[in-house]
Amino acid sequence: MALLLTTTLNSKSTANTEFGTIDLGQTVVNLDDVYVKIETISGDKKQLMVFVSFKGFNVSGSKTYTFSPDMNGPNIVKQAYLHLKTLPEFADAVDC
């Protein structure tokens, strides 16, 4: 189970020099076909931490999310993916 995502990354770049911090401006990168996979889940019945990896052409990264599981719902991994799909950054993600 995983998600496939097309997204845009926005980041502000700075450089620290001996003269201070220099603002290098805003960088926008469009990413197609980013593979999103839950690597680990930990926590308790009140709150779970979900460690997610992102992999695509020349890009990789990770991020941690949290959610409250439903102990009467589907298995925890399924719940974690369903939770991710409720977040704005995964609005257009599709199952793969």
Sequence and secondary structure as in RCSB ss.txt:
>XXXX:A:sequence
MALLLTTTLNSKSTANTEFGTIDLGQTVVNLDDVYVKIETISGDKKQLMVFVSFKGFNVSGSKTYTFSPDMNGPN
IVKQAYLHLKTLPEFADAVDC
>XXXX:A:secstr
  EEEEEEEEEEEEEEETTEEEEEEEEEEEEEEEEEEEEEEEE SS EEEEEEEEETTEEEEEEEEE   TTSS 
HHHHHHHHHTTSGGGTT EE 
